[in-house]
Amino acid sequence: MSMDRKQKKCLCVLRGKYMDLHTPEGDRMAAAITKELLGDEKIKKIQRGKRLRTVTLIDKHGNTKTYKSISDCARAFNVRRGDVLGAINMGTPETGVFEGCMISLDGEAAKPKKKGRRVLARSPEGEEHVFDSVSEVLHALGVGNGVLYRSIKTKKEVSSGEFEGWRFEKC
């Protein structure tokens, strides 16, 4: 049995009202209305598309703990999801909540770091240093973001400040 447009609109309004309650009962009612609106076939299709990403954490003492999702791991350590993902991408963080922990997603090793474009840094004395990425230059030399990007963009030497006379360019 299909619903007409007016019935669907009323159900959508009702669903919104239940969601605004922010209670378990309201959430259950909103889910039931969603199921009614979409139909069983679409709900199953949406659920099939979901991907659970297990997080495996090995702490500095060698204890292994597996979380069923990134959000569960974040809740356990009282941090944001982005912090967990950052630690996964980083490999073994040296500071913070995950200090010394090996974190991997779906039981795999940590993701390899993205390879950025190489940066050539020339000091005023003529020494040349080649870095694998812009972020590596920022960490190694302590150059400010604005100084580095402006020098790269304009292809000129830094005119003032701590890095006066330095030149940065992509290679």
Buried (B, 14 or more C-beta within 10 A) or exposed (E): EEEEEEEEEEBEEEBEEBBEEEEEEBEEBBBEBBEBBEEEEEBEEEEEEEEEBBBBBBBEEEEEEEBEBBBBBBEEBEBEEEBBBBBBBBBBBEEEEBEEBBBBBEEEEBEEEEEBEBBBBBEEEEEEBEBEBBBBBBEEBEBBEEBBBBBBEEEEBBEEEEBEEBBBBEE
